[in-house]
Structures are given as C-alpha cells and as structure tokens.
Amino acid sequence: MLELRDVHTYYGASHVLQGVSLTVGEGEVLGILGRNGMGKTTLVHTIAGLLRPRRGTIEFRGRRIGGAPAERIARAGMALVPQGHRIFPSLTVKENLKVAVRRGTAPEPWTIDDVVDRFPVLGERFGLSAGLLSGGQQQMLALGRALVGNGSLVLLDEPTEGLDPQTVARVGDVVDELRGRGTSAILVEQKVDFALRRVDRALVLERGHVVHTTDKPQELRTDTAALRELLAVGGAPSTAPSA
Ligand SMILES: Nc1ncnc2c1ncn2[C@@H]1O[C@H](COP(=O)(O)OP(=O)(O)OP(=O)(O)O)[C@@H](O)[C@H]1O
C-alpha cells in the first residue's frame, strides 16, 4: 500500500526527517509515536505531498509519489486528517462534507449519513457555518471529511487532540471501524495508550529517525520501562488507559 525508503525532508537548512523507511500494508493501521517536535507531522505531510522530500522514495499503491502534488496524491486515494482540524469555515457543515465526497478506492465506502450517525452533533449543526463549530466539533468534521473521501489510506494526525473523553472514545470507534472495513491508516498520536490499543504496528520517531518499531503494540502498551525510555512517559496522563 505505502512504502517509504530512506526519506529525508528539510525546512530550508533544517534537516528534519533523516532517512525514514516504513511500510503500511493493505488494511493495516500503523501508529506513529514520538515526543513533541520529533518529526511526526513532517512525516505525515511528506507522505501527503504537502512537503517535498529532498531524498528517498515514496510509493503508494505501486506508484512513485515522492514529490507529487498533494491533489494528485489525494486523487490516488490518500486522505489526510490534518492536525488542527482544517475545514472550510465559511461553508456549512453539510457543504464541507459534500465537497469532500469521493467514490474513491476505500474497500467499503463511507457516506455522509455514516459520518452523521457516528457524530450526531454534526447532523444537528448541518446548516451552520463550520467556523462557528467548537474546536472539537471541527475536528469531528475534519475526520468526517476524510472518511467520505473514501481513500484507501487515511492519515490521521493527532485526531483526538483537544477532544473531551467522550469524543475521544467516538474517534477511537471510528479508527476501529476503519480497520474493520479494511482501510489502511496511519495514526499519529500523543495518547500512547489510545494508539497502541488499536494499531497493528507502531513506530517511534526521535529527531527524524525511526528508533523503534513493533508489531506487538499490545506488549509495548504494558511495558512501562520501554515506554519511559522511548517516549519519556510512564505514569503521565497520556499513558493512562483510555477508551
Ligand atoms: N514550517 C516549519 N519550518 C521550520 N521548522 C519546522 C516547521 N515545522 C516544524 N518544524 C520543526 O521540525 C521539527 C519537527 O516538527 P513536527 O511538527 O514534524 O514534529 P511533531 O513530532 O509532529 O511534533 P508535535 O507533536 O508537536 O506536532 C521541529 O523541530 C519543528 O520545530
């Protein structure tokens, strides 16, 4: 589905991704963990085509996409839920969803009704300008927009950031459902326990390098010593069991 080989990304002279290699298989959910500023968003933006890698190759569904424009990558079946819920504030909730709908390549397509069913508050605010939604509601809308885009790979960049626990649980259900529907995903999360509960594999980024990978995320979840070493967490709120 997705393969990165030795990808390097810079901001000007600042060398942020320093040779990242990873794969995401068909229907697989990969977790990306790491402390603040370690390059997670840079990695997701490089995959989605918002940043151009200076070296290395990226293949998506058998095609080289490294350096391709974001629109082309989106059309090829990749959907991004950006950090900081980017939506169209002057469009209504309904319009935001409608303009995002694609037949796409998802194994089991999502409809606007599916999104409203999972996040009823969006249905209640259907005719409202999206800019008037709360931050959490905008995040649900951003996720909904990615879902109805029906890509075969969904990139979720901290989809639970700033959400109340009940909404975090709903987002968790949606991630589980994506996985159940056979859609591949990359889940970037600060909530380590939330992520490790629902990914098939996980990697840890540290200063632009992959310093750890596991295909047994459940084992890492309970290995507090390893978590402390890799992520400097342990007993911190982000590792507390979550839905
Ligand atoms: N537009 C930019 N220009 C220059 N440097 C940047 C830019 N965006 C990010 N960086 C730097 O790149 C590094 C990686 O940032 P990135 O946002 O990818 O990390 P992150 O792991 O996603 O962190 P967070 O969890 O805080 O979002 C940081 O040192 C950051 O300061």
The ligand as a Tripos MOL2 file, in Angstrom:
@<TRIPOS>MOLECULE
LIG
   31    33     1     0     0
SMALL
NO_CHARGES

@<TRIPOS>ATOM
      1 N1          7.4070   25.0590    8.9580 N.pl3     1 LIG1
      2 C1          8.4760   24.7690    9.6570 C.ar      1 LIG1
      3 N2          9.6350   25.4240    9.4560 N.ar      1 LIG1
      4 C2         10.7500   25.1000   10.1560 C.ar      1 LIG1
      5 N3         10.8460   24.1440   11.0800 N.ar      1 LIG1
      6 C3          9.7110   23.4480   11.3200 C.ar      1 LIG1
      7 C4          8.4830   23.7160   10.6220 C.ar      1 LIG1
      8 N4          7.5390   22.8510   11.0820 N.ar      1 LIG1
      9 C5          8.1540   22.0910   12.0030 C.ar      1 LIG1
     10 N5          9.4380   22.4370   12.1420 N.ar      1 LIG1
     11 C6         10.4310   21.8210   13.0510 C.3       1 LIG1
     12 O1         10.5730   20.4700   12.6400 O.3       1 LIG1
     13 C7         10.6930   19.6090   13.7630 C.3       1 LIG1
     14 C8          9.6360   18.5250   13.6930 C.3       1 LIG1
     15 O2          8.3440   19.1170   13.8170 O.3       1 LIG1
     16 P1          7.0000   18.2710   13.6700 P.3       1 LIG1
     17 O3          5.8610   19.2390   13.7330 O.co2     1 LIG1
     18 O4          7.0980   17.4030   12.4750 O.co2     1 LIG1
     19 O5          7.0480   17.3830   14.9730 O.3       1 LIG1
     20 P2          5.9230   16.5350   15.6720 P.3       1 LIG1
     21 O6          6.5800   15.2890   16.1080 O.co2     1 LIG1
     22 O7          4.7420   16.4280   14.7720 O.co2     1 LIG1
     23 O8          5.5600   17.4110   16.9280 O.3       1 LIG1
     24 P3          4.1430   17.8040   17.5480 P.3       1 LIG1
     25 O9          3.6570   16.6010   18.2420 O.co2     1 LIG1
     26 O10         4.4970   18.9220   18.4800 O.co2     1 LIG1
     27 O11         3.2570   18.2390   16.4090 O.co2     1 LIG1
     28 C9         10.5900   20.5050   14.9880 C.3       1 LIG1
     29 O12        11.8870   20.7890   15.4310 O.3       1 LIG1
     30 C10         9.9230   21.7470   14.4670 C.3       1 LIG1
     31 O13        10.3130   22.8730   15.1910 O.3       1 LIG1
@<TRIPOS>BOND
     1     1     2 1
     2     2     3 ar
     3     2     7 ar
     4     3     4 ar
     5     4     5 ar
     6     5     6 ar
     7     6     7 ar
     8     6    10 ar
     9     7     8 ar
    10     8     9 ar
    11     9    10 ar
    12    10    11 1
    13    11    12 1
    14    11    30 1
    15    12    13 1
    16    13    14 1
    17    13    28 1
    18    14    15 1
    19    15    16 1
    20    16    17 2
    21    16    18 1
    22    16    19 1
    23    19    20 1
    24    20    21 2
    25    20    22 1
    26    20    23 1
    27    23    24 1
    28    24    25 2
    29    24    26 1
    30    24    27 1
    31    28    29 1
    32    28    30 1
    33    30    31 1
@<TRIPOS>SUBSTRUCTURE
     1 LIG1         1 GROUP 0 **** ****
